[in-house]
Amino acid sequence: MEIVVSVVVPIYNVEKYLSRCIDSIIGQSYDKLQIILVNDGSKDHSLEISKEYEAKDKRIIVLDKVNGGLSDARNYGIKYATGEYIVFIDSDDFIKENMIEKMLEKITMTNSDICVCDMEYLYDNGNIEFASGGDFDVTSDKLVDINNSACNKMYKTSMFSDISFPIGKYYEDLATIPILMHKANKVCKVNEAFYVYYQRSGSIAHSANKKIFDIYYAIDRCIQYIKKHDNDLVSIKKLQSLYVLHGLDITTVRIKDFDDKDIRKEYLVENMKNLKKYYPDYQNDERYKHASMKKKLIYKLMEMNLMGVVLKIYDR
């Protein structure tokens, strides 16, 4: 009996892209699939499109639920997954023909719990950008340096026995993938860009939203899981360093790019409060200590609450 792979696709108002996504799944070279389409309260024709595919392909099941967000839809799909392995695909993205075959081959051959592949970012103008899934072959490293996307990976379904995606939070992948990586006995990699991540225009990335600070919850969730289960101090230290990368660095850059320029100081102040709350010892972090001179200057200015000067440096 061949191994079944469950493919979970959360769907919300993506009628323009949905057929491309589903076609890429049903056209896989490996066909022993359970394809779970989770309609998360779409208001367009996404549900009708999904049901049309369900009528034509017996591997497809459509689940229709009240809108609860990406994490809620994924968690809902996991409950119905019967495959030994599971893959998540966002409904405006698509995958290449051999993705599941090649990843299943590698994960079973190496007896790994997770398999990772590289990605491509596809932009509206047709440009394609390569995104590495990490530089390794097979590893037992608890927190190998990888892309934290949930979608360029294949997992043993049993990995989700005590793990779910956090509902109502931004950065749900960062709040979940490091936990799964830590939990895995072994992680393998296929060095091909099988997953195509579509970068839609009209992003809300430059809009001010306090959910931007969910980044701290995401990292803390992973740390608390590890503290509870084995208190691995090496892994905890690696995760704490993400407060500097994602909190001090990336969140600061996101805030300075807000369309509403007047609100940026307030957000920068709140970001520093979060950083000091979650990681009081951040100044002794290796990532902080080895930052460039320009970054260190910006860090010091923010620590002195001179946010106006920081923004002038960036705006210049």
N, C-alpha and C positions, 0 to 999 in steps of 0.2 A: 504493500500500500504506500503510495507516494505521500510525501509530507505536504500538508495544507498550510498555506500562508494567508493570514487574514490581512486585508488592506482596509484601513479605516480612513474615510474621507469626510471631514466636517464641511458642511455646505451652508453658506449664507449669502444670498443675493449675488450669485456669480453666473447668471445665465449666459453671459457673454463668453465665459471661459470654460464652463463646465464640461462641454462635450470633448474639448481638447484633452482635459484631464482624464475623463473616464475612458476615452479611446486609447490613451497611452497605457492604461491599466489592462483593459480587456485584450489589448494587442501584445501583451507580454509573451516572450518566448517560453516562459514557464506558466502553465495554465491551471495548475491545481491551486486555485485561489478562492477565497471567500471575500467578496468585495462588499464592504459595508458602507453604504452612502447615508450619512446622518444629516438630514435636513434640519437645520437649527432655526426654524421659524422664518424661513425666507419669505419675502414679500413680492418677489418677482416670479419667474417661471421655472426656477431651479427645481422645485419639487416635481413638476410635470415632466421635465427633462429626465430627471432621475428615474421616475416610474416607467418612462418609455424604454430606458435601458434595462430596467428590471424585467420588463415583459419579454425582452429579446435574449437575455442572458441569465440562465438559471443560477449562475454563481453570484449574482447580485441580489442583495437585500437592501431595501430602502427603509430607513427608520425616520419617522417624522416626529419632532418634538418642539416644545415651546422654546423660544430663543433663550439661550443661557450663556452664549459665548463659546469661543474656540475650545477652551479647556473642558467645559461641560459636555460639548459635543464629542470630543475625543473620549472622555471617560464613559459616556453613554455607549459609544461604539465598542469599547474594550469589553463591556459586560456581555456583548453578543459574540465576541470573537471565539471561534472554536479551533482556529489554526494553532499549530505548535509554535509558529513564529508570527510576529505582527509588524506591520509597516504603517506609518502615517503619511498621508499625502494631502497637502492643502489644495483646495479645489480650484485655485487659479494657477496652480503649478502643474507640471507634468513630468513624466519619467521616460527614460530611454528604454528601448525594447528589451534589453538583456539585464536590466537592473536586478530584478528579483531572482532570476536564474543564477547570476554570478554571485550575488550576495549570499544566497542560500547555499550555494556550493562551498563558499569560503567559511561561512559560520558553522556548517556541519563538519567540514573537513578538519577544522581547527578546534571543534567542540567549544566554541565561544558562546557567550551569552548575548553579545552585541556585535553587529558588523556595521562598519562605517564606510561611506563612499564620499568622493568629492562632489562638488556642486558646480553648476553654472548659474550666474545671475543674468537673466535676459531682460533687457530694457525695452521700453516702448519704441525707441528709435532703431531697434534691431541689434544694438551692440550686445556682445556677450562677454562676461567677465568670469574668469575661473576663480573658484573659491575652494581652497584646500580643506579637506575633512580632517587633516592631521598628517603628520609624518611618522608613520610606524607601520608595521606589518601585523604582528600579533603581540599583545602586551598584557601583563598582569598589573601594570601600574594603576593604582586606584583612581587617579585623576589625570590621565594622559591629556596633554594639551590638544584639545580638539575644538571644532566648531560645535557650539551647543544647540544647534537646531535639532528638533525632534524628528525632522523629516528625511534626513539623509542617512537613516539608520534602520537596521532590522534588529528586532529584539526577540528573545525567547518570551513568549506571552506570559509565562509564569513570573517574569520580572515585575509585573504589575500587580502581583498578589497583595502587596501592602503599599503600593505607590499609585497616586493619581495626580493629574494636573490640577493646580490650584485654580479654583473658580473665582472669577471677578478680579483677577490680577493681571497686570501687564507682566511681560518677561516670564511667561509660564514655562518656556523651555529652559531658561536658565535656572528656574526654581525646581526643575525636575531632572534634567539630564545628568548633572553632576552626581545626584543621588544614585541614579541607575548605573552610572559608570563606577561609582564606588562599590556598589552592591555586586557588580559583575565579577566573576572569577577570572574571566578572560575576555578581551576585546580584540577584534580583528579588523583589517582594513582592506578594501578593494580600491586600487589606485586608478579609478576611472570616474569621470564626472557624469554619473547616471541621473542625478536629480537636477531638474531645471526649475529654478526659483524665479518666478516672474515678478519683476519690480514695477508695480503699477504706478503711473503718474497720479498726481492729485493726492499724494501722501499727506497725512496729518502730522508728520514728524516735526514740523516747525510750529505747531500750535501749542500754546501753553496749557499744560494739564498736570495737576498734582499727582496723577498716576505715574508720572515719570519717576517718582521716588519709590515705587514698588520694587525697583532694582535692589534696594536694601533688604526688603522682605525676601526676595528671591534667593539672595546669597545666604541670608540668615537661616532660611528654611533648610538649605542643604547642610549648613554647619550644625544645626540642632539635630538633624537626623543622624549625622555621624557621631555627635556627642552621645546620643542616646544608645546607639547600637554598638560602637566599639571604641569611641573616643580616640580615633587615630589622629594623633597630633600633627603628623606630616600632612595629611589631607586637610585638616582644619587650617593649617598655616597657608596652604595653597589657596584655599577658598577665601581666606581673609584678604589675601593679596588682590582678589577680584574687587574688593571695596575700593582699592586705589584705581584699578583699571576701569571698572564700570562706573563707580561713583564719582571719584575725584576727577578722572580724565574724561570719559565719554559723556557722562551726564552734564559736566560743565560745558562741553562743546555743544551739546544739544540745546542747552539753555541759551548760550550766546547766539545761537541761530534762530531763536524764536522770532516770529513775525512781529509780535507785540514787544517792541524794544523797551517800553516803560516798565514792564513787569520783570525784567531779567534780574535786576538787583535782588528783589525779594526772593526769587527762586534760587539764586546763588547762595544767599544767606541760609535758606532752609536746607539746601544741599549740604553745606558745611556742618550744620547742626546734626543732620542724619549721619554723616560720616563719623563725627566725633561720638555720637551715641552708639553706633554699631561697632566701631573700631577705634577706640580711644588711643590705641598704640600705633596708629597708621603711619606716624612719622618715622618709626623704626622698621617699617616694611621695606624689603629689598627693592621692590618696584618703585617705591617713593625715593629711596636713597640713590637709585641709579637713573633717575629721570634726567632729561636734558636741562641745561642751564635755564633756558626760557621757561620750561615747565616749572622748575623749582622757584623761579621768580614769581610766576603766577600763583603757585601754591602759597608762598609767603604773603603775597598781597591779599589773598583770600582769607588766610589765617588772621590777618590784621583787619579784616572786614573792609578792605578798600576795593569794593566790588566795582565802583565806577572806574577806577584806574585799570582794573582787569579788563573791563569791557572796552575801554579805549584802546588797549593793546590789541585785543582781538579785532575790533572794528577797523583798526588801522591796517 
